[in-house]
Amino acid sequence: MSEGQTNAPKRKYAWMDKWAKMTGERAKIDAKANGTYIIYEKDGELVKEYPNDRVLPLDEEGES
């Protein structure tokens, strides 16, 4: 194996990891500015995260 191949990225689209992280950070900033929350999946369960870092599970009906 040549030396150049060992420095190759592990994923073809590795830039997407950085883009996804920046998108999530932007969503948190927008939620804080607008007094709302963001919804995402954590440990296989949907949760709501408020600007004060409070994380609550999302109810089955969609709103608590």
Residue pairs with C-beta under 8 A, 6 or more apart in sequence:
11 17
24 38
24 40
27 38
28 38
28 49
28 51
30 36
31 37
31 38
31 49
31 50
31 51
32 51
35 51
37 48
37 49
37 50
37 51
38 48
38 49
39 46
39 47
39 48
39 49
39 58
40 46
40 47
40 49
41 47
42 55
45 57
45 58
46 57
46 58
47 55
47 56
47 57
47 58
48 55
48 56
48 57
48 58
48 64
49 55
50 56
56 64
58 64
